[in-house]
Amino acid sequence: MFEYEMHQVRSAELIRQADEHRRARAALADRKTRKAERSSTTKDAEGPVSTGGPRRSRFARTA
């Protein structure tokens, strides 16, 4: 019976640790998204700096 109770205590402790870890990861992800949203609002006012599209050829076209 003692071993069963120890198992229950250990299981509850592992579940608690997993829950804390999950909440910490969620908080970190939330912080990152808020930071990205804040930085994107400042960039929107400026407009896109480069489109990243295809560029003109360096060489002149031959006839």
N, CA, C and O atoms as a Tinker XYZ file with bonds, in Angstrom:
   252  protein
     1  N      0.820000   -1.180000    0.000000    73     2
     2  CA     0.000000    0.000000    0.000000    64     1     3
     3  C      0.877000    1.263000    0.000000    63     2     4     5
     4  O      0.539000    2.253000   -0.649000    81     3
     5  N      1.979000    1.227000    0.713000    73     3     6
     6  CA     2.873000    2.375000    0.786000    64     5     7
     7  C      3.446000    2.702000   -0.594000    63     6     8     9
     8  O      3.551000    3.874000   -0.957000    81     7
     9  N      3.811000    1.692000   -1.352000    73     7    10
    10  CA     4.366000    1.920000   -2.683000    64     9    11
    11  C      3.336000    2.564000   -3.608000    63    10    12    13
    12  O      3.670000    3.426000   -4.420000    81    11
    13  N      2.082000    2.137000   -3.475000    73    11    14
    14  CA     1.008000    2.713000   -4.286000    64    13    15
    15  C      0.839000    4.198000   -3.966000    63    14    16    17
    16  O      0.681000    5.012000   -4.877000    81    15
    17  N      0.870000    4.553000   -2.694000    73    15    18
    18  CA     0.735000    5.951000   -2.292000    64    17    19
    19  C      1.928000    6.777000   -2.792000    63    18    20    21
    20  O      1.754000    7.913000   -3.232000    81    19
    21  N      3.116000    6.217000   -2.725000    73    19    22
    22  CA     4.300000    6.918000   -3.240000    64    21    23
    23  C      4.176000    7.138000   -4.749000    63    22    24    25
    24  O      4.549000    8.188000   -5.273000    81    23
    25  N      3.647000    6.132000   -5.427000    73    23    26
    26  CA     3.438000    6.264000   -6.864000    64    25    27
    27  C      2.440000    7.384000   -7.160000    63    26    28    29
    28  O      2.651000    8.172000   -8.083000    81    27
    29  N      1.371000    7.458000   -6.395000    73    27    30
    30  CA     0.363000    8.502000   -6.584000    64    29    31
    31  C      0.971000    9.890000   -6.344000    63    30    32    33
    32  O      0.702000   10.825000   -7.099000    81    31
    33  N      1.783000   10.021000   -5.301000    73    31    34
    34  CA     2.425000   11.297000   -4.994000    64    33    35
    35  C      3.376000   11.685000   -6.118000    63    34    36    37
    36  O      3.392000   12.835000   -6.557000    81    35
    37  N      4.157000   10.736000   -6.576000    73    35    38
    38  CA     5.115000   11.010000   -7.656000    64    37    39
    39  C      4.382000   11.372000   -8.944000    63    38    40    41
    40  O      4.806000   12.276000   -9.664000    81    39
    41  N      3.307000   10.687000   -9.233000    73    39    42
    42  CA     2.529000   10.975000  -10.423000    64    41    43
    43  C      1.935000   12.384000  -10.348000    63    42    44    45
    44  O      1.966000   13.122000  -11.333000    81    43
    45  N      1.407000   12.752000   -9.209000    73    43    46
    46  CA     0.838000   14.093000   -9.036000    64    45    47
    47  C      1.928000   15.156000   -9.190000    63    46    48    49
    48  O      1.682000   16.212000   -9.772000    81    47
    49  N      3.101000   14.893000   -8.686000    73    47    50
    50  CA     4.210000   15.839000   -8.796000    64    49    51
    51  C      4.631000   16.011000  -10.262000    63    50    52    53
    52  O      4.876000   17.130000  -10.713000    81    51
    53  N      4.713000   14.910000  -10.991000    73    51    54
    54  CA     5.086000   14.995000  -12.411000    64    53    55
    55  C      4.031000   15.755000  -13.213000    63    54    56    57
    56  O      4.366000   16.534000  -14.104000    81    55
    57  N      2.769000   15.529000  -12.897000    73    55    58
    58  CA     1.692000   16.239000  -13.588000    64    57    59
    59  C      1.789000   17.736000  -13.295000    63    58    60    61
    60  O      1.604000   18.554000  -14.195000    81    59
    61  N      2.076000   18.097000  -12.054000    73    59    62
    62  CA     2.211000   19.498000  -11.676000    64    61    63
    63  C      3.390000   20.149000  -12.412000    63    62    64    65
    64  O      3.277000   21.268000  -12.911000    81    63
    65  N      4.517000   19.437000  -12.473000    73    63    66
    66  CA     5.684000   19.971000  -13.177000    64    65    67
    67  C      5.400000   20.155000  -14.665000    63    66    68    69
    68  O      5.807000   21.151000  -15.263000    81    67
    69  N      4.702000   19.193000  -15.256000    73    67    70
    70  CA     4.364000   19.293000  -16.675000    64    69    71
    71  C      3.440000   20.477000  -16.924000    63    70    72    73
    72  O      3.575000   21.174000  -17.930000    81    71
    73  N      2.508000   20.702000  -16.015000    73    71    74
    74  CA     1.594000   21.828000  -16.152000    64    73    75
    75  C      2.350000   23.158000  -16.039000    63    74    76    77
    76  O      2.082000   24.087000  -16.802000    81    75
    77  N      3.279000   23.253000  -15.104000    73    75    78
    78  CA     4.097000   24.466000  -14.969000    64    77    79
    79  C      4.923000   24.703000  -16.228000    63    78    80    81
    80  O      5.025000   25.828000  -16.717000    81    79
    81  N      5.510000   23.630000  -16.741000    73    79    82
    82  CA     6.326000   23.742000  -17.951000    64    81    83
    83  C      5.470000   24.205000  -19.130000    63    82    84    85
    84  O      5.895000   25.060000  -19.906000    81    83
    85  N      4.284000   23.652000  -19.264000    73    83    86
    86  CA     3.373000   24.017000  -20.346000    64    85    87
    87  C      2.974000   25.491000  -20.232000    63    86    88    89
    88  O      2.944000   26.206000  -21.234000    81    87
    89  N      2.671000   25.941000  -19.020000    73    87    90
    90  CA     2.299000   27.342000  -18.825000    64    89    91
    91  C      3.469000   28.277000  -19.116000    63    90    92    93
    92  O      3.275000   29.362000  -19.663000    81    91
    93  N      4.683000   27.861000  -18.752000    73    91    94
    94  CA     5.860000   28.687000  -19.020000    64    93    95
    95  C      6.096000   28.808000  -20.525000    63    94    96    97
    96  O      6.421000   29.891000  -21.013000    81    95
    97  N      5.935000   27.717000  -21.259000    73    95    98
    98  CA     6.107000   27.763000  -22.714000    64    97    99
    99  C      5.045000   28.631000  -23.366000    63    98   100   101
   100  O      5.332000   29.374000  -24.304000    81    99
   101  N      3.805000   28.537000  -22.865000    73    99   102
   102  CA     2.724000   29.356000  -23.409000    64   101   103
   103  C      2.985000   30.832000  -23.143000    63   102   104   105
   104  O      2.728000   31.672000  -24.006000    81   103
   105  N      3.491000   31.155000  -21.958000    73   103   106
   106  CA     3.790000   32.548000  -21.637000    64   105   107
   107  C      4.911000   33.075000  -22.526000    63   106   108   109
   108  O      4.854000   34.218000  -22.979000    81   107
   109  N      5.918000   32.262000  -22.777000    73   107   110
   110  CA     7.017000   32.668000  -23.643000    64   109   111
   111  C      6.522000   32.894000  -25.067000    63   110   112   113
   112  O      6.894000   33.880000  -25.702000    81   111
   113  N      5.690000   31.993000  -25.570000    73   111   114
   114  CA     5.147000   32.151000  -26.917000    64   113   115
   115  C      4.271000   33.396000  -26.995000    63   114   116   117
   116  O      4.289000   34.106000  -28.001000    81   115
   117  N      3.506000   33.665000  -25.944000    73   115   118
   118  CA     2.660000   34.843000  -25.914000    64   117   119
   119  C      3.503000   36.113000  -25.938000    63   118   120   121
   120  O      3.170000   37.078000  -26.626000    81   119
   121  N      4.600000   36.103000  -25.180000    73   119   122
   122  CA     5.503000   37.259000  -25.173000    64   121   123
   123  C      6.093000   37.502000  -26.557000    63   122   124   125
   124  O      6.196000   38.643000  -27.007000    81   123
   125  N      6.479000   36.417000  -27.229000    73   123   126
   126  CA     7.068000   36.554000  -28.567000    64   125   127
   127  C      6.052000   37.118000  -29.557000    63   126   128   129
   128  O      6.392000   37.978000  -30.370000    81   127
   129  N      4.814000   36.643000  -29.497000    73   127   130
   130  CA     3.810000   37.141000  -30.440000    64   129   131
   131  C      3.490000   38.608000  -30.167000    63   130   132   133
   132  O      3.310000   39.387000  -31.103000    81   131
   133  N      3.419000   38.991000  -28.885000    73   131   134
   134  CA     3.158000   40.397000  -28.568000    64   133   135
   135  C      4.303000   41.282000  -29.046000    63   134   136   137
   136  O      4.080000   42.385000  -29.545000    81   135
   137  N      5.524000   40.791000  -28.890000    73   135   138
   138  CA     6.685000   41.561000  -29.346000    64   137   139
   139  C      6.655000   41.697000  -30.866000    63   138   140   141
   140  O      6.951000   42.767000  -31.398000    81   139
   141  N      6.302000   40.626000  -31.566000    73   139   142
   142  CA     6.221000   40.673000  -33.028000    64   141   143
   143  C      5.115000   41.620000  -33.471000    63   142   144   145
   144  O      5.279000   42.347000  -34.452000    81   143
   145  N      3.993000   41.621000  -32.763000    73   143   146
   146  CA     2.903000   42.532000  -33.113000    64   145   147
   147  C      3.325000   43.983000  -32.906000    63   146   148   149
   148  O      3.011000   44.849000  -33.723000    81   147
   149  N      4.035000   44.243000  -31.815000    73   147   150
   150  CA     4.497000   45.606000  -31.555000    64   149   151
   151  C      5.467000   46.070000  -32.628000    63   150   152   153
   152  O      5.383000   47.206000  -33.094000    81   151
   153  N      6.386000   45.198000  -33.022000    73   151   154
   154  CA     7.365000   45.596000  -34.031000    64   153   155
   155  C      6.712000   45.720000  -35.403000    63   154   156   157
   156  O      7.149000   46.534000  -36.217000    81   155
   157  N      5.682000   44.936000  -35.673000    73   155   158
   158  CA     5.026000   45.024000  -36.982000    64   157   159
   159  C      4.217000   46.309000  -37.098000    63   158   160   161
   160  O      4.072000   46.841000  -38.199000    81   159
   161  N      3.689000   46.816000  -35.995000    73   159   162
   162  CA     2.923000   48.059000  -36.072000    64   161   163
   163  C      3.833000   49.230000  -36.404000    63   162   164   165
   164  O      3.412000   50.155000  -37.099000    81   163
   165  N      5.054000   49.213000  -35.930000    73   163   166
   166  CA     5.973000   50.303000  -36.264000    64   165   167
   167  C      6.450000   50.187000  -37.703000    63   166   168   169
   168  O      6.704000   51.207000  -38.343000    81   167
   169  N      6.575000   49.000000  -38.217000    73   167   170
   170  CA     7.020000   48.822000  -39.595000    64   169   171
   171  C      5.908000   49.145000  -40.586000    63   170   172   173
   172  O      6.191000   49.586000  -41.700000    81   171
   173  N      4.643000   48.935000  -40.204000    73   171   174
   174  CA     3.538000   49.222000  -41.106000    64   173   175
   175  C      3.466000   50.707000  -41.441000    63   174   176   177
   176  O      3.120000   51.074000  -42.564000    81   175
   177  N      3.786000   51.552000  -40.484000    73   175   178
   178  CA     3.738000   52.984000  -40.728000    64   177   179
   179  C      4.795000   53.391000  -41.740000    63   178   180   181
   180  O      4.593000   54.337000  -42.501000    81   179
   181  N      5.909000   52.692000  -41.758000    73   179   182
   182  CA     6.994000   53.020000  -42.660000    64   181   183
   183  C      6.751000   52.445000  -44.052000    63   182   184   185
   184  O      7.182000   53.025000  -45.049000    81   183
   185  N      6.084000   51.342000  -44.120000    73   183   186
   186  CA     5.868000   50.669000  -45.396000    64   185   187
   187  C      6.954000   49.641000  -45.640000    63   186   188   189
   188  O      7.976000   49.644000  -44.954000    81   187
   189  N      6.748000   48.773000  -46.596000    73   187   190
   190  CA     7.765000   47.750000  -46.874000    64   189   191
   191  C      9.028000   48.370000  -47.453000    63   190   192   193
   192  O      8.964000   49.195000  -48.365000    81   191
   193  N     10.153000   47.976000  -46.929000    73   191   194
   194  CA    11.427000   48.529000  -47.380000    64   193   195
   195  C     11.841000   47.900000  -48.695000    63   194   196   197
   196  O     12.268000   48.602000  -49.612000    81   195
   197  N     11.723000   46.602000  -48.795000    73   195   198
   198  CA    12.001000   45.933000  -50.059000    64   197   199
   199  C     10.962000   44.855000  -50.271000    63   198   200   201
   200  O     10.502000   44.228000  -49.316000    81   199
   201  N     10.597000   44.640000  -51.510000    73   199   202
   202  CA     9.557000   43.667000  -51.808000    64   201   203
   203  C     10.109000   42.256000  -51.884000    63   202   204   205
   204  O      9.368000   41.288000  -51.715000    81   203
   205  N     11.383000   42.132000  -52.134000    73   203   206
   206  CA    11.973000   40.809000  -52.232000    64   205   207
   207  C     11.642000   40.122000  -53.546000    63   206   208   209
   208  O     11.907000   38.932000  -53.718000    81   207
   209  N     11.066000   40.869000  -54.464000    73   207   210
   210  CA    10.696000   40.315000  -55.767000    64   209   211
   211  C     11.882000   40.217000  -56.704000    63   210   212   213
   212  O     13.008000   40.529000  -56.319000    81   211
   213  N     11.636000   39.780000  -57.945000    73   211   214
   214  CA    12.735000   39.674000  -58.913000    64   213   215
   215  C     13.266000   41.049000  -59.273000    63   214   216   217
   216  O     12.508000   42.012000  -59.382000    81   215
   217  N     14.560000   41.130000  -59.455000    73   215   218
   218  CA    15.209000   42.404000  -59.771000    64   217   219
   219  C     15.530000   42.467000  -61.256000    63   218   220   221
   220  O     15.516000   41.455000  -61.957000    81   219
   221  N     15.814000   43.658000  -61.711000    73   219   222
   222  CA    16.212000   43.823000  -63.106000    64   221   223
   223  C     17.575000   43.192000  -63.335000    63   222   224   225
   224  O     18.393000   43.095000  -62.420000    81   223
   225  N     17.800000   42.775000  -64.542000    73   223   226
   226  CA    19.074000   42.187000  -64.909000    64   225   227
   227  C     20.167000   43.240000  -64.891000    63   226   228   229
   228  O     19.923000   44.394000  -65.242000    81   227
   229  N     21.339000   42.863000  -64.497000    73   227   230
   230  CA    22.470000   43.796000  -64.492000    64   229   231
   231  C     22.950000   44.117000  -65.892000    63   230   232   233
   232  O     23.521000   45.180000  -66.137000    81   231
   233  N     22.722000   43.214000  -66.788000    73   231   234
   234  CA    23.265000   43.377000  -68.125000    64   233   235
   235  C     22.182000   43.882000  -69.078000    63   234   236   237
   236  O     21.015000   43.505000  -68.971000    81   235
   237  N     22.596000   44.748000  -70.016000    73   235   238
   238  CA    21.649000   45.268000  -71.005000    64   237   239
   239  C     21.204000   44.163000  -71.946000    63   238   240   241
   240  O     21.944000   43.216000  -72.212000    81   239
   241  N     20.004000   44.298000  -72.435000    73   239   242
   242  CA    19.504000   43.289000  -73.367000    64   241   243
   243  C     20.192000   43.460000  -74.720000    63   242   244   245
   244  O     20.418000   44.584000  -75.167000    81   243
   245  N     20.511000   42.392000  -75.343000    73   243   246
   246  CA    21.133000   42.458000  -76.661000    64   245   247
   247  C     20.043000   42.393000  -77.720000    63   246   248   249
   248  O     18.996000   41.776000  -77.521000    81   247
   249  N     20.311000   43.045000  -78.854000    73   247   250
   250  CA    19.296000   43.074000  -79.920000    64   249   251
   251  C     19.266000   41.777000  -80.671000    63   250   252
   252  O     18.475000   41.620000  -81.601000    81   251
